[in-house]
Amino acid sequence: MNNESQIRTLIENWEKAVNRKDMDAILAHHSADIVMYDVPEPFQSVGIEAYRKTWDLFFGCNKDLASGFKVLDLHIMADENVAFCFSPMKCKNLDKNGEVEELDFRLTVGLKKINNQWTIIHEHHSVPAKD
């Protein structure tokens, strides 16, 4: 498999892991010192334990929802040692009234090949600004 195919498979498996709520598989390809910027607080999470805790919040807001975490159009740029990818995404969420809403957001992921394995070292989620 070439680098782009390896990364596409990694992201697809991460998406499936989120929809299964499989924390071990969600974390499997993230570095110990990952840095993530997210939509809800905390704005910045540093390290795998802080990253893991963000999923507690996500699953707490989505505990009764069917799988709804979707990577829509993944673009990948990779050389032999570093890569980044980006995609529009959707996820289901419960709003403050307990109603199901679909959230549109953007994903950017930075990867580095460590011990010949692609590893996520940076993750960034954002939502479009509202007027």
C-alpha positions in Angstrom: 0.0 0.0 0.0 1.3 3.5 -0.8 1.3 6.2 1.9 -2.0 7.8 0.8 -3.7 4.4 0.9 -2.3 3.7 4.4 -3.5 7.0 5.7 -6.9 6.6 4.1 -7.3 3.2 5.8 -6.1 4.7 9.1 -8.7 7.5 9.0 -11.5 5.2 7.8 -10.7 2.8 10.7 -10.6 5.7 13.2 -14.1 6.8 11.9 -15.4 3.2 12.4 -13.9 3.1 15.8 -15.7 6.3 16.8 -19.0 5.0 15.6 -18.4 1.8 17.6 -17.3 3.8 20.6 -14.1 1.7 20.7 -11.7 3.8 22.7 -8.7 1.5 22.2 -9.1 1.7 18.4 -9.8 5.5 18.5 -6.5 6.0 20.3 -4.5 3.3 18.4 -2.7 5.6 15.9 -2.3 8.8 18.0 1.0 9.9 19.4 1.6 10.1 23.1 2.1 13.8 22.7 -0.7 14.6 20.3 -2.0 18.2 20.2 -5.6 18.7 19.4 -7.7 21.8 18.9 -11.4 21.2 19.3 -14.8 22.9 18.9 -16.0 22.4 22.5 -13.9 23.1 25.5 -11.1 22.4 26.1 -9.9 24.4 23.2 -6.5 22.7 23.3 -5.7 19.2 24.5 -2.1 18.1 24.8 -1.1 14.5 25.3 -2.9 11.2 24.8 -4.7 11.3 28.2 -6.1 14.8 27.6 -7.2 13.7 24.1 -8.9 10.6 25.5 -10.9 12.7 27.9 -12.3 14.7 25.0 -14.0 11.6 23.9 -15.7 11.2 27.2 -17.4 14.6 26.5 -18.3 13.6 22.9 -19.8 10.3 23.9 -21.6 11.9 26.8 -23.4 14.1 24.4 -24.0 11.3 21.9 -24.6 8.3 24.1 -28.0 7.3 22.7 -27.4 8.2 19.0 -26.7 5.7 16.2 -23.4 6.1 14.4 -23.3 9.5 12.9 -19.6 10.4 12.8 -18.8 10.7 9.1 -15.7 11.7 7.1 -17.2 13.1 3.9 -14.4 13.9 1.4 -10.9 13.1 2.6 -8.0 14.8 0.9 -4.5 13.5 1.7 -1.1 15.0 1.0 1.8 12.8 1.9 5.5 12.3 1.4 7.6 9.5 2.9 7.6 10.9 6.5 5.0 13.5 7.0 1.4 14.0 5.8 -1.7 16.0 6.4 -5.3 15.4 5.5 -8.5 17.4 5.7 -12.2 16.7 5.3 -15.6 18.2 5.9 -17.4 16.0 8.5 -20.7 15.5 10.1 -21.7 14.1 13.5 -24.9 13.8 15.4 -25.3 15.6 18.7 -27.9 16.4 21.2 -28.7 20.1 21.5 -29.4 21.9 24.8 -33.1 20.9 24.5 -32.2 17.2 24.0 -33.1 17.3 20.3 -30.9 15.5 17.8 -29.0 17.9 15.5 -26.4 17.2 12.9 -23.2 19.2 13.3 -21.1 20.2 10.2 -17.5 20.6 11.0 -14.0 20.5 9.5 -11.2 18.1 10.3 -7.5 18.6 9.7 -5.0 15.8 10.8 -1.2 16.0 10.8 0.7 12.7 10.7 4.2 11.6 11.0 5.7 8.2 10.2 7.1 6.8 13.4 8.8 3.3 13.4 7.4 2.9 9.9 3.8 3.5 11.0 1.7 6.5 10.3 0.9 8.3 13.6 -1.5 11.2 14.2 0.4 14.0 15.9 -2.1 16.8 15.4 -5.9 16.9 15.1 -7.9 20.1 14.6 -11.7 20.4 14.5 -13.5 23.6 13.6 -17.0 24.9 12.7 -17.8 27.6 10.3 -18.1 31.1 11.9 -21.6 32.4 12.3 -22.6 35.9 11.5 
